[in-house]
Amino acid sequence: MTGIRLTAPAPGWAIDADVVVVGSGVAGLTAALRCAAAGLDTVVVTKARLDDGSTRWAQGGIAAALGEGDTPEQHLDDTLVAGAGLCDEEAVRTLVTEGPDAVRRLITTGAHFDTTDSGDIALTREGGHHRRRIAHAGGDATGAEISRALVEAVREAALHTIENALVLDLLTDAEGRTAGVSLHVMGEGQHDGVGAVRAPSVVLATGGMGQVFSATTNPSVSTGDGVALALRAGAEVSDLEFVQFHPTVLFLGADSEGQQPLVSEAVRGEGAHLVDADGVRFMLGQHELAELAPRDIVAKGITRRMHEKGAEHMYLDARHFGAAMWEQRFPTILAACRSHGIDPVTEPIPVAPAAHYASGGVRTDLRGRTTVPGLYACGEVACTGVHGANRLASNSLLEGLVFAERIAADIAEVRPPRTEPAEAPRAADDLAPLLAPEARTAIQRTMTRGAGVLRSAGSLAAAAEELEALHREAAADAEADGAKAVVPGVDAWEVTNLLLVSRVLVAAARDREETRGCHWREDRPDRDDAHGRRHLVVRIAPDRTPVVHRTETAAFPPVRPSD
């Protein structure tokens, strides 16, 4: 383990539990509910409010073989194709076979999905799916409904929850095993300031890291905190170079930054067309599924056409839906577009790709275990091997459900004893130098320029140098001022996390000298199956340098033996 920690005050308070779950999306709350049901004393820590994670922003739905004629095997085939040769087949098979029952248990928990006149779950299609297998709620408010149901279940179960809390670092015992987390609670209440939840099992469900880019569909809380924590603790991360850019994000201007409105893939699933300013459907002929090709292919198609036309965006044309369909099937998207002066009923929607989903993350096995004993990960923060080089649409909510349940089952079976955290390192060499909050914009613009939709050896080298310069500057300031150059606080901790995950992402992207899935190298336009069908695994060396190595095969080996 590296033993690196964020610069922060020592915990001023502590509580004890069997399990601490960090995150309150579909993965985190499912894990917490299942752990509590198994009789484990469970604490949920979340960065904002319980329902403020990425789950509630999910518009399209949740994929599972629930329809007549559909099978897990067909769902597996579509997932493997979308993953561009890097999915772990065993992980995908686990997902698609356990997925339908996991969705049914979610319904039992209280989630209400849209139904047909006959009472069956209404299913639609999205990119990469050859069947209608996407269950949705409220038309295009699936995530909000799932979040509502799980939050209500957590409150009914009276779980101990700590809101407005930024997780800082993993606590470990003298043997290097997980012993809890340190965290900072923002605001007054029962817990305030820096404290600790001491627990022998920690479940990371912190979501994504979309905020490393200037424009993203991710909420402001998605700053890669879980991946950064795991890296500092010595865990392995994998496939971080595969950042999925959603093809159809509402274009608000070239200078627009922060969270952008998503125009769900389900709109294309219902028959909307991608067109250029002349009304030409440019995806025809590029893939058998045209606008419903996997997301990486559609994002590339849009970007190519933008370059060909010298345009800042393309258009999504769904005027043929009519007002009634827009109002009933896509009320959220309709309202978002109209709030920005665009009426999809009467005009095409301007769209462009934006950072959306991290297919990689903290490397786990099929039980959600990481390379640090006692540390688990699920949801977007994890890399289970399911998504490969490109996530199949609407597999993310399903992955959160399935692997959260597996984690809870593993913790309930192992039931590790509580141990005391070892004393936290306080020497300057053990502390990650903090960045000034103002560096956030510089990191985001560097990543967008150098590691966005289009990448090359030159752009990635420039990004790496700019990021390393920020790191060196922070380290020099910390050394000169005794690690007090920047005052510890939420903004400084977040931007420090952003820098770490950005450096690791760029290191992996530089090493992958091919185009595969959502990793698009302009200078290496072809897929290299002779050398590229390997996972890139990254750890942080004691000198804070990302170290990249390749696995021997595309399959995920077991992360570690059972406790």
N, C-alpha and C positions, 0 to 999 in steps of 0.2 A: 504494500500500500504506500501511497505517496505521503499521506498524513498532512496534506496541505489544507488549511482552513481559511475562510474569509476573515478579514480583520474585523472583529466585533467584540463588544464587551462580553465578559463571562456571564453565563446564565444567572439571572437573579431569582429565578423561581423554577420549580420542576414538578412534574406530575408523573406518575407511574402507570403503565398499562401493559397489556400483553402484545398489542399491535397498535402501531400508529400508521394511518393511511394519509398520505399527503396528496391532496387533490380531491375535487368534488364533482368531477364529470361522471360519465357512465361507468368508467373503469373503477374509479376510486370509490364511489358510493356503492357499487355492486360488491366490491371486495369487502367494504366495511360492513354491509348488511349481512353478507354470508359469514364473515368472521364472528360478528356478534351473535348470529343464530347458532353458531357452534359453541357458544358459551365463553368466547374470548373477550376480555376487557379491551374494548376498541375505542380509539380516539381518532377523530377526523380533523385534519388540519387543512385549511384552504386559504388561498392568498387573498381572496376578496370575500364576497358572500357565497353561500353554498351553491347558488344557481348561476354564478358568474363565469363559469369555465367555458371551454370551447364547445362542449356538448350542446348547449342551448342554441348555438348558432347554426347547427347542422340543419340544412333545409331538405335535402333530398330524401334521406331515409336510411333504413337498415336492411342490408341484403341477407337473404336466407332462402333456401330452397323450400318454400312454403306452398307454392302453387301447384296445381294439377299438371302432371307431366314433367315437372322440374325435379331434378335429383341433386344430391350433394356432389355426385361425380361431375355433372355438368357445371356446377358452380366452381368446383375445383379446376376444371379445364379452363374456364374463363379467367380465373385468378392467376393460373400459371402463365397463360399467354400474356396477360397484362404485366406480370412481373419480369418479363424479358429475360428469362433464364436464371434468375437469382432467387426465386422463391424456394424455401425449404418445403418439399412436398409433404413431409410428415406433419409439419406445422399447419399447412393449408388444409390437409385432410382432417386434422383435429378441428380446425375452425368450421369447415363446412358440414361435418357430421354432427358436431355438438351444437352448432348454431341454431337450427330450428327449435330445439327444445329450450335453449337459452332465451330465445325470443318469447316463447310461450310462458316461461317463468317471469319474464319482464312484464308480460300482460297480467299475469297473476299478481304481480307486485302493484299493479294499478295503472299501467300505461294503456292508453286508448288509441288504437290505430284506426285509420279510415277504413270503412268497410263498403262492400258492394251492396246492392239491393237485397241480395240473398243472405247477407250477413257474414260472408267470407271476408278475409283481409284483402283490401284493394291493393293490387301490386302494379308497379310500373317498371319501366326500363331506364337504365342509365348507360353511359359509355362503357364498352367492353363486355356488357352482358348480352348473351344471346337469348335470354328468357326474361319475362317479366317476373322479377323476384325482389323488388324494392318495396318494402312496407313503409308507409308514410302516415303522418298524423297532421291534422289541421291543414291539409293541402300541402303546404311547404314549411311547416313548423314542427317537424318531427323531433328535432333536438330539444326544443322547448318543452314538448310534451313528455319526453323521456326524463328530462331534468326535473320537471314538476313531480312526476310520479316517484322518482327516487328520493328527492328531497323530502316529500311528504312521508315516505316510508322511514327515512332516517329520523325524522322528528317524532313519528309515532313510536319508533323503537327507543326513543329517548337516548340516542347515542351522544357521547360527549363530543361536542364539536367546538373547534376554535377557528373563528372566522377572522378575516383581515390579518392573516399571519403569513409572513414570508419565511419559508424554510431556508436555513442557512447551510448547515453542514451535518454530515452523518457523525454520530457518536459511536465509538467502538470500545470494547473492553480490552483488557490486557492481552487477550489472545487474538485480537484483531477481528472479533465477531461483532456484528451490529448490536448496539446498545441504546439506540434511539436517535433523535435528531435535536439540533438546536434550532431555534426559530425566533423571529421578532414579531410581536403582536403590535399592530398599529391601532392606537386608540385606547380609550380607557375601558376597564372592565375587570373581570375576574383575573385575567392574565394580561400583563402589560409589559412592553419592552422585551429585551432578550431573555428567553427562558429555554427550557428543555422538556421534551416528552421522552422519558426513558422507557424503552420497550425493546425486547429481543428480536422483534420482527418489524421491519419498516417496509411499507409498500409505497413505491413512488408511482403516482398517477397524476403527474403535474402537467400533462399536456405537451404542447409543442413549443417551437422556438421561432415562429414566424416573424417576431419583432426584430430579428437580425437583419431583415430587409426593410427598405423604405416603405413599400406598399405590400400589404398582406391582408388576407381575410381573417387572420387571427386577432383575438381581442388583445388589449394592451397588457394583460397579465402573462402572455405567452413569451417569456424571455429566456427560455431554456434553463430554468432553475434546477430542474431535476437532473438533466444531463450534466450540468456543471457540477452539482453536488456529487454525483456518481463518479465523475472523472477525478475530482479532488480526493475522493475516498479510495481511488485505485481501481475502480471498475472499468471494464472494457465497454466501448461503444462500437457500433458497427453500422455500415451503410449510410453514414451521415451525409455523404455526397448526394444522395438521392432525395432532393427536395422537390416535391410536386408543386408545380405552378398551375393553379386552377385556370383553365382556358378562358372562362367567361366571368370576369369580374367587371362590374359596372365601371366604365371609364369616366373618371371625374376630372381629368386634366393631367398633363404630363408631370406637373409639380405636386400632385396630390400625394400625401404621405399618411402613414398610420393604417388603421383598419379600414378596408374598403368593402362596399356592399357586394355580396356574392349573388350571382345569378345562377341558380342551381342547375346542375346537369340534367335534372329531371325535366327542365323546360325543353331541352333537346330531345329527351326521352319521349316527350309527348308530341314531337314533330316540328319543333322550331328549326330554322335553317341558319347557318352561318353564311353571311354574304359580305362582299366588299362594297365600297361606295357606289359601284355600278350595278349592284344587285346580283353579282355573279356568285353562285355557290361553289366556293373554291375547294371544299373538302371532297367533292365528288371526284372519284378516281384516285384519291390518295390512300384510301383504305376501303375495304369491303363494307364497313359500317358507316362510312362518311362521317357525319357529325357525331355519331355514336362510337367512334373509335376510342381506344383507351386515351386517357387524359394527356399523356406525354405526346402522343401523335397529334392530337387536336391542338395542344399548345404550340407545338412546332409548326403546324400548318398555319395557324393564325400569325405567328411571328414571321414566318417566311413571306406571307402575303403582305404584311405590314411593311416589310423591307422592300418587296417588289414594287409596292405602290407608293412608298415614301409616306405612309400613313401612321398615325399614332394609335389607331385602333381599328377594329373591324366592327361588324354589326351582327346582332342576333335578331332574326326576323320571325316574330310569332304573331303578326297582325291577324293571320288567318284563324287564330284561336277564338277571337271574338271576346267581347266584354264579359260575358257570363263565365266562360271558362277561366279567364284570368282572375276574376273575382272569387271563384269557388276553389280552383286548384292551386293558384299561386298568389294568395292575398298578401303575403309578406313581401314578396318580390315586387308586386304591383305597387304597394305603398312606398317601398324604398325608391323605386324608379320615379314615381310621381313626386316624391319629396325633393328630388333633384331636377325636376322640370322635364322629365321624359315620360311619355305615356305609351307603354308597350301595345296598347290596344290600337293605336293609330300610327305608330312610328317604330322603326327598328331601334333596338337598344345598342348603344355604343359599348363595346366590350374589349378587354385586353387581358392577357395573363397576369396573375399576381401570385406571390408566394402563398401556399395554402397548407401543405401537409408534409411533415417529415416522415418519410418511409423508414428511416433508420432511427437509432437511438441506443439506449442502454441494452447491451446484448443479454438475452435471457434464454433459458431452456424452455421446454414445454410446460414446466410448472411455474414459470415466471421468475425463476431464480437467476440472480446475477452472479458475477464472479466474486462478489463480496458476501461471505456467509451471513445469512439473515436479512439481506437486502433483496427485495423483489421489485419488479417494475412491470407495469401493464398500461395499455392505452398508447397514446402517441409518443410518450416518453420512451417506450420500449422498442426493441427490435427483436421480434419473435421469429423472424424469417418468413412471416406470412406475406408481406408486401413485395419482397424482392426489390427490383429496381424501379417499381412504379405501382402504387396502390390502385387496386381495382375499386371503382366508385362504390361507396357505401359499405365497404368492408370494415371500415374503421370502428363504427359503433358496435358491430358484431364482434370484432377482435377484443374490444374493451370488455364486453359481456363475458365471452368465453374464457379468456385468460384471467380475468378477475375471479371468476368462480374457481378456476384451477388453483390459483394462488391461495384462496381461502381454504380450499380443501387440503393443500399441502401444509399450511400453517397449523390447521386444526389437527392434522395427523402427527406433525413433528412436536408441536407445543414446546418450544425451547424454553429453558428456564431464564428468569430475569438475572442479569448480571450488572455490575456497577461499571459505568463508563470510566475509561482511563482518563487521567488528567489531560486536558486539551493542550496541544503544543502552543507555546506563547512566543518562542524565539522568532525573530524577523524572517529567518529562512523558512519557517513553517507557514508563513502567512502569505496569502495571495495579495499582491499589491492592488489597492483599490484605484479605480479610475474615477475621475471627476464626472458627474452626471452629464456634463455638456458633451462628453465624448460619444454619447449615444447616437447622435445624428451622423457623426463621422463614420462610425462603424456601419450603420445602416446604408449609407451612400456608397461606402467602399464595397460592401457585399453586393449591393444591387449592380454596381458597375462591373465588378470582377467575377462574381459567382452567381449571377442571376440566371435567367432562362438560357442565355447564350454564354458559353465559357470557352476559353482558349488558354494555352500555356502562358501567353503574355498577360492576359487579363488576370489569371489566377496568381501569377508571380507578383504582379503589381499589388493585388489585394493582400497577399501574404506579407509583403514588405510594409505596407501601410499598417496592417494589424500588428505586426511585430514592433513597429516603431511606437505604437501606442502602448504596447506592453513594456518595452524598454523604458519609455518615458515614465510610466507609472512606477516601475521598479526603482528607477533612479531617484524619483521624488520620495518614495517610501524610505529608501536607504538614507537619503540626506536628512530627512526629517523624522527618523525613528518611527516609520509607518504611520505618521500622523499628517501626511500631506493632504489627504482627503478625509473629511469627517465621515465615519461610518454611518450609514443610513440606507433606507430602502433604495433610493435612486442610485447611489454608488454601488450597492450590492448587485442590483439588477444589471447595470452596465458592465460590471466586472464579469458577471455570468455571460452576458452577450458576447464579450470579447473572447472568453475561453471557448465557447461553442463555435464561434466564427472561425477561430484559428484552427480548430480541429476539422471543421467542415472543409475549409480551404485546403488543408493538408491532404485530406482524403481525395478531394476533387483533382488536385494536382497529380496524385498518384494514379488515378484511374484514367489512363490515356486511351480512351475509347468513348464512343457515344453508346449509351445503354439506358433504356427507360427514360427517366426524367433528367438524367445527367447528359447534357448535350454539349459536346466539345466541337466547336467549329473547325479546329485544326485536326481533329480526329473524328471525321464524320461517320465512320463505319463501326459496327459492333465487332469486337474481337473475341470470338468464342474460344479461340485457342488459349488465350491468356486471361481473358476478362471474366470468365465464369468462376470468380473467387470473391469472397467477401473481404472487405478491408476492415480490419479491426484496429482500433486506436486506443492507446493508453497515454496518460501523461507521465513523463519521466520526472524524477525528483527535481530536475532543473527547470520544470514547467514546460518542456518541449513536447509537442505531440509526436508520438512514435507510432508509425503505421506499419502493420504487417498484414500479409495476405494469408487467408486460410487455404488449406490444401484443396478443398472441394467447395462446390456451391452449397452443400448441405451444412446445416448447423450441428456441430457435435454437442453432446451434453456439456453444459457450462461447468458443472462441478458435481461431485458425488453427493448423495443425500446425507443430511446431517445425522 
